Amino acid sequence: MADSADTVHERRRRFLVQALSTGVLAGGAGWNLPALAGLLGSIPGKMPEGKSVFDLKGEVRVDGQPASKDTLVTAQSHIETGEDSLIIVAVGDGAFMVRERSVLEMSGKRLLIRGLKMLSGGLLSVFGRRAEDERVEMSTRTATMGIRGTGFYTEAEAERTYFCTCYGHTRIEIAGGGEAEEIVSRHHDAPRYILAQPDPGSGKRIVPGPFKNHTDLELMTLEALCGRKLPFVIPGDSYEAPRRDY
């Protein structure tokens, strides 16, 4: 996904423009629930038992079938999104925003996700805190990431992976092992690119990247679907739920 023509970025820009116009972020007021409900169609809150899909737009398929609000997503589901499409789902202790032109394969048991394989596209996700032996393993063509109680955003391309540890602790490794980095982030502190080939300047395959294409408002929505709050405070945030630790 080329940064200069990234439709996902344009969708995010439109989302924020709508948020501002409806008063969600007006005057530093933070997350205004009635306004956000008007924008998303309902107030983000913990998903009821037996429900997975909070919102979807465009062409989305789950396990090979067209998705709807009644689709049940499990820890072994396969999700594909088309052009200008997305789906927001909650599964167990995790919630996801799968962006357009994405292919995501999950593995696990029932509602406990243990693995995520991002073949293409963009994924914003949050997970509850887990023990070391229950961490989520995330993989793309160029990288693997170990995830424990973390919010993160990734974009998977053929020659590089973008990965932002929005908050929490992750371990990033190049595909096949070798070069690795431990990341502890409080607020988007260390975005990275993981390259298929070494960077000509540094000789490294894990290199600093920009903060791009995801927002705290989106993360807040995902945490709300799990009955949690962000671990940091957004000015004016008045949503009442337990604020998670790292």
C-alpha positions in Angstrom: 0.0 0.0 0.0 1.7 3.2 -1.2 1.6 5.9 1.4 0.8 8.6 -1.2 -2.3 6.9 -2.5 -3.4 5.1 0.6 -7.2 4.8 0.6 -7.1 3.6 4.2 -5.6 7.0 5.1 -8.3 8.8 3.2 -11.0 6.8 5.0 -9.4 7.7 8.4 -9.3 11.4 7.3 -13.0 11.2 6.4 -13.8 9.5 9.7 -12.1 12.3 11.6 -13.8 15.0 9.6 -17.1 13.4 10.4 -16.1 13.1 14.0 -15.3 16.8 14.2 -18.5 17.8 12.4 -20.7 15.8 14.7 -19.0 17.1 17.8 -17.2 13.9 18.8 -14.0 15.8 19.2 -15.3 19.4 19.1 -13.6 21.9 21.4 -11.4 19.2 23.0 -14.5 17.5 24.4 -13.1 14.1 23.9 -15.3 11.1 23.1 -18.9 12.4 23.0 -21.0 9.2 23.2 -24.2 10.5 21.6 -22.2 12.0 18.7 -20.1 8.9 18.3 -23.3 6.7 18.3 -24.6 8.9 15.4 -21.3 8.4 13.5 -20.9 4.6 14.0 -24.6 3.7 14.3 -24.4 2.6 18.0 -22.4 3.4 21.1 -19.3 1.2 21.3 -19.7 -1.1 24.4 -18.8 -4.6 25.4 -20.2 -7.0 22.7 -23.0 -9.3 24.0 -22.4 -13.0 24.1 -22.9 -14.7 20.8 -22.1 -11.5 18.8 -18.9 -10.6 17.0 -19.5 -7.9 14.4 -19.8 -4.3 15.6 -19.7 -2.6 12.2 -18.8 -3.4 8.6 -18.8 -1.5 5.3 -18.4 -2.7 1.7 -17.5 -6.1 0.6 -16.4 -8.3 3.6 -16.2 -12.1 3.7 -15.7 -14.2 6.8 -14.8 -17.9 6.3 -15.6 -17.5 2.6 -19.1 -16.2 3.1 -20.4 -12.6 2.8 -20.4 -11.0 6.3 -23.3 -9.4 8.1 -23.9 -8.0 11.6 -25.0 -11.6 12.6 -21.8 -13.3 11.4 -20.0 -15.1 14.2 -16.2 -14.7 14.1 -14.1 -17.2 16.0 -10.5 -17.6 16.8 -10.1 -19.7 13.6 -11.8 -17.4 11.2 -10.5 -16.1 7.9 -11.4 -12.5 7.0 -11.1 -10.8 3.6 -12.1 -7.2 2.8 -12.6 -5.6 -0.6 -11.9 -2.1 -2.0 -13.1 0.7 0.4 -14.3 -1.9 2.9 -13.7 -2.6 6.6 -15.0 -4.7 9.5 -14.9 -4.1 13.2 -15.2 -7.2 15.3 -14.6 -8.5 18.9 -13.4 -12.1 19.6 -12.7 -13.1 23.2 -10.4 -10.6 24.8 -9.5 -9.0 21.5 -11.1 -6.6 19.1 -10.0 -5.7 15.5 -10.5 -3.2 12.7 -9.6 -4.9 9.5 -9.0 -2.3 6.8 -9.7 -2.4 3.1 -8.0 -4.9 0.7 -6.9 -7.1 3.7 -6.5 -10.8 4.2 -6.3 -12.0 7.8 -6.1 -15.6 9.0 -6.6 -16.4 12.7 -5.7 -19.5 14.7 -6.7 -20.5 18.2 -9.4 -22.4 20.0 -13.0 -21.2 20.4 -12.6 -17.5 21.3 -9.0 -17.6 22.4 -6.9 -16.3 19.6 -3.3 -17.5 19.6 -2.1 -16.6 16.1 -2.7 -13.9 13.5 -1.4 -14.1 10.0 -1.7 -10.9 8.0 -1.3 -11.7 4.3 -2.1 -8.2 3.1 -3.7 -5.0 4.1 -4.1 -3.2 7.4 -5.1 -4.3 10.9 -5.7 -2.3 14.1 -6.1 -4.5 17.2 -6.2 -4.6 21.0 -5.8 -7.6 23.3 -6.3 -8.1 27.0 -3.3 -8.9 29.3 -2.1 -12.5 28.9 0.4 -14.8 30.5 3.7 -15.5 28.6 2.5 -18.9 27.4 -0.8 -17.4 26.1 0.7 -14.6 24.0 -0.5 -13.9 20.5 1.9 -14.6 17.6 1.5 -12.2 14.7 3.1 -12.8 11.4 3.5 -11.2 8.0 5.7 -11.9 5.0 8.6 -10.1 6.6 8.1 -10.3 10.3 6.8 -12.0 13.4 5.6 -10.2 16.5 4.9 -11.6 20.0 2.0 -9.7 21.6 0.8 -9.6 25.2 -1.9 -7.2 26.4 -1.2 -4.7 23.6 -2.8 -2.3 21.2 -1.1 -2.3 17.8 -1.5 -1.3 14.2 0.1 -3.1 11.2 0.2 -2.8 7.5 1.4 -5.8 5.5 3.1 -5.3 2.1 5.2 -7.6 0.0 8.6 -6.0 0.8 7.9 -4.5 4.2 5.7 -4.5 7.3 4.7 -1.4 9.2 4.1 -2.1 12.9 3.2 0.4 15.6 3.1 -0.8 19.3 0.4 1.7 20.3 0.8 0.7 24.0 2.2 -2.3 25.8 5.0 -4.8 25.2 5.9 -6.5 21.9 8.8 -8.5 20.5 9.5 -7.9 16.8 11.6 -10.4 14.8 12.4 -10.6 11.1 10.9 -13.5 9.3 13.0 -16.6 9.8 14.6 -15.2 13.0 17.8 -13.3 13.7 17.4 -9.6 14.0 14.9 -8.7 16.8 13.8 -5.8 19.0 11.8 -5.6 22.2 9.4 -2.7 22.3 7.8 -1.2 25.4 5.5 1.7 24.4 3.2 4.0 26.3 1.7 6.0 23.4 2.9 5.1 19.9 6.5 5.6 21.0 8.3 3.3 18.6 6.7 2.6 15.2 8.8 0.3 13.0 9.2 -0.9 9.4 10.4 -4.5 9.1 12.0 -4.8 5.7 12.5 -7.8 3.4 16.0 -6.5 2.6 18.4 -4.6 4.8 18.2 -0.8 4.8 21.1 0.5 2.6 22.0 3.2 5.2 22.0 1.2 8.4 22.2 -2.4 7.2 19.3 -3.3 9.4 15.9 -4.8 8.6 14.1 -3.3 11.6 14.1 0.5 11.2 12.2 3.4 12.7 8.9 4.4 11.0 6.4 7.2 11.2 3.2 7.3 13.2 0.5 6.9 10.5 -3.0 5.8 9.5 -4.5 5.0 12.9 -6.0 7.1 15.8 -6.6 7.0 19.5 -10.3 7.3 18.8 -10.3 4.1 16.8 -8.3 2.3 19.6 -10.8 3.6 22.2 -13.6 2.1 20.2 -11.9 -1.3 20.1 -11.1 -1.3 23.8 -14.8 -0.4 24.5 -15.9 -3.5 22.6 -14.0 -5.5 25.2 -15.3 -3.5 28.2 -12.0 -1.7 28.7 -10.6 1.8 28.4 -7.3 3.0 27.0 -4.4 3.0 29.4 -3.9 6.7 28.8 -6.2 9.6 29.0 -7.6 11.5 26.0 -8.6 15.1 27.1 -12.3 15.1 27.9 -12.6 11.4 27.8 -15.7 10.6 29.9 -16.5 7.1 28.9 -16.9 5.0 32.1 -15.2 1.6 32.0 -12.3 0.0 33.8 -9.1 1.6 32.5 -6.7 -1.1 31.5 -3.1 -1.4 32.6 -0.3 -2.5 30.3 
